[in-house]
Amino acid sequence: MSAPTTAAVAAPRSTGRRVNWRRYRLLAIGGSLAALTLLSALFAHVIAPYSPYDLNVAEMLQGPSGAHWLGTDELGRDVLSRTIYAARISVEVAVVAVSVGLLGGTIIGIVSAYFGGLVDLALMRLMELLFSFPAILLAIVLMASLGTSILNAMVAIGIIFIPGFSRLARASTQAVLRQQYVEAARTVGMGDLRILVREILPNVIAPLLVEAAVAFAYAVLLESARSFLGLGAQPPEPSWGNMLNTGRGFMARDPWLGIVPGMAMFLCVLGFNLLGDGLRDLFDPHLRD
């Protein structure tokens, strides 16, 4: 009788380990790709073998070789070096944009859910108004109003992210407000600001971090799309978007000019999406032992 009992007990443990391994695997793969992007941006001046701005017309449009691992572009600039430095632009824009969206959206969502009534109505209708515009169209309108620069790009993308973060923060806050510890805090006379900071914010931050990882990937795509259209980083500043725009004219003869920045963008976006999935599984209480 003891053998079946042991097997029955062992089976759930094995299943739990498989679920945990899958969760940590997504987190490890996504975190590794995200860290690779961040380190490339931070240490571009050390990693890149050449300056991304140096012209050498004698070596233009050369294929991958020992001197230039990923070839050269139409002006003789090293493609690998420009791709590495382009990560710096994307990371800078994404970090500031996601920070703006996360901070603004969290404050609006928590305040809206906590106070309710007319405050909730006014703030959420404003968020729905922003949310109704397509992201690319809203970014173009904001860039046309603010001007074409990297700083304005950061602000424009950050404004786009505020409605999504605010709706998530509002939903999470509404769930927290039903908990007994919030009522206990009010009973002992704790002020509204203290309740928001000490009781509510720590309990809604987990889903917001997951959303921030996914938003980071989307911010990279938005920055690249605007640079592709000529509304972001301007030549000779390297950006994955303007490198793709240049490379599309050489796809038949020199395809590496478009493939290299495209693959760099793909790995970056994949990494942060997997990181978001890993964080979601990690924070999900239903998947814990």
N, C-alpha and C positions, 0 to 999 in steps of 0.2 A: 504493500500500500504506500510505502514511502517514496518509491520511484516516480509514480504519476504525480504525486503532490509536488515533488521537487521540480519536475518538468513544467508543471503548470505555473509554479512561481517563477521559474527562470524565464519563461517566454515573455512576460511583460517587461522584465528588466532588459532583455535583449532588444525589444522593440523601442524602449525608451532611449537606449544608447544610440540606436540608428537615427532616431529623430534628432537627438542632440548633435550627432555627428553631421547630419545634413545642415543643421542650423549653423554650426560653427564653420562648416566648409564654405557656405555662401559668404559668411562674414570674413573668412580668411582670404578667399579669392578676391572679393570686392575690395577689402581693405588693402590688399597688396597692390592691385591696379590703381586704386586711389592714391596710395602712398607713392607709387612710382610717378604718377602725374605731379603730385605736390613737390616731390623731391626734384624732379626735372625742372619745374618752374623755379624753385628756390635756389638751386645750384646750377642754373643754366650756364653761367659764366665759367664754371669749372668743368662741366660735362661736355659742352659743345667743343668740337675740335677746331672750329674756325669762328670768326666773327660773322654774324648773320648779315652784315651790311657790306662786307668787302666784295668789290666787283673784280672779276677776272675774265675779260672777254675772250681770252685765249683758251679758256676751259669751259666755255658755255655749252650747255646741253650735252654734257658727258654722262655716260651711263655709270652705274655703280662700279666702283673700282677700289683698290687698296687706299688710294689717296682720299677719295670721296665715297664713303660706304654706300650712300644712297643717291649718288650722282650730283649734278649741278643743274641750276635752273637756266633760264634764258639770258641771264646776266652773269653767269659764272659763279653764282653764290652757292655755297654748300647747302644742300637740301636738308641733311640731317641737322645741321646747326640751326637753320631757320625753323625747323619743326620743333626742336627743343625749346628755342626761345619763344616760339608761338604759344607754348604751354603757359608761359608766364602771363601773357595777356589774358588767356581764357581763365586761368585760376584767379587772377586779380579781379576780373569782372565778376566771376561767379561768387567769390567770397564776399565781396561788398554787396552784390545784389541780393544774395541769400540772407545776409545779415540784416539788410534793410527790410526785406520781406518778413523774416522771422520775428524781428523786434516789433515792427509795426503791426503785423498781423496778430501776434500774441497779445499785445496790449489791447488792441481793438476787440479781439474775440473774448478775452477774459472779462474785460469791463462790460461788454455787451451782455454776456451771459449772467454776470453777477448782479448787475443793477436792473436788467430787464426793462420792461415798459417802453417808454418813449425813447430811452437811450438805445435799447436793443433794436427797436424799429428803425431809427434814423441811421445807426451805424451799419446795420445789415442791408438796408436798401442802398446805401452808398457802395457797399462791397459788391452787391449784385449788379449795380450799374457798371463798375469797373470790370466785373467778371463777364459781362455780356459782350465785351469787345474781344475779337480774336487777338491772341498774344502778339503775333507779328505785326498786325495792323496797329495795335496800340503802341508798340515799341516804335514804329515808324513815325506815328503822330507825335509822340513824346520827343523823339530825336529831332524832328522838324521844328518843334517848339523850343527845345532847349539848345539845339546846335549839335554838330557832329564832333564828339570828343569821347575819350574813354570814360571820363568821369560822368558825363551825361548818359553814357550807355549803362553804367552801373546803376545810376538812379532810375533810369527808365525800366530796366529789367526788375529792379527791386520793387517798384510800384506795381508791376504786373503780378508779382508773387504775393502781395499783401492780402488780396481777397481769399486765396486758397488757404493761407496760414490762419487767417482770422476765422474762417468757417470751421476749420479743424479745432482750433483753440476753443471756440464757442461750444462745439459739441462735447469736447472733453471736459470743459468746465461745468457744463450742465450735468454731466454724470457725477462729477466730484461733489457738486452742491447737494446731492442726495445722500451723501455719506454722513454718518453720525458725528464724526470728528469736526465737521464744519459747524454743525449745530452746537456742539460742545464749546467751540471757540467763541461763538456768538454769546452763549450763555454766560461765560466767564468775563464778558465785557471786552473782548478783543476787538480792536478797530478794524474798519474795512480794509485799509491798506495793509495792515499786518496779516489779515486773513488771506488776502490776495497773494502776498509774497511768501508767507510761511506755510500756508495750508493748501492753497490751490496750485500755485505755479509748480512746485516740485512734483505734483501728481499728474500734471498734463504735459510735462516736458518730453516724456519718452516718445509719444506719437509725433510730436513736433520735430524731434531729431530725425526720425525716419523720413518725414516729409522734407526736411532740409537736405538730406542726402540725395533724394530723388530730384529736388529742385535744383541742386548743384549741377546735375547732369543736364537738366533742361536749360539752365543758364548758359552752359557751354555751347549748346546747340543754338540758342538764340544769338549769342555773341558771334558765333561763326556765320550764322545766316545773315546777320546785318553786315558783317565784314565782307561776305560774298557779294552783297548788294551794294557795297561801297559806303555804308552808313556807319561802320565801326572803325577799327584800326585802319589807318591810311598808310599806303606804301611810302617809304620802304620798310615800315614797321611790320615784322612778320606776324601773321595771324593765320590760323588754320583756314579761316574763311576766305581771305584774299589769296592764299596759296592755292586753294581749290579753284577759285575763279581764274587764276592764271593757268593752272594746270589743265583745265578743261579744253583749252585751245591747242594742247600738245598731246592729247590722249592717243591719237593714232600713231605718233612717232616716238614720243617720250612719255609713256604712261606713268612712270614713277613720280612725275611732278604732281599728279593728282592722287595717286594711290597712297603715297607716304603720309601726307597730312590727313587724308581720309581715314587711314588705319589708326593714326594717333588719336583722332577724334573718337573713332569707334571704341578703342580700348578705354579711353577716359570715361565716356558715357556708360559703357558696359560696367566698368568698375564701380562707379558711384550708384548705379542702379542695383547691382548685386549687393553693395554695401547697405543700401536702404532695405533690401529684402532680408539681409542677415540681421540687421538691427530690429526689424519688425518681428522676426521669429524669436530673437533673443529676448525682447521685451514682452512677448505674448505670454500671459500667465497660463494659457491652456497648453503650452508646450513645455512648461517647466516640470522637473521631476517632483 
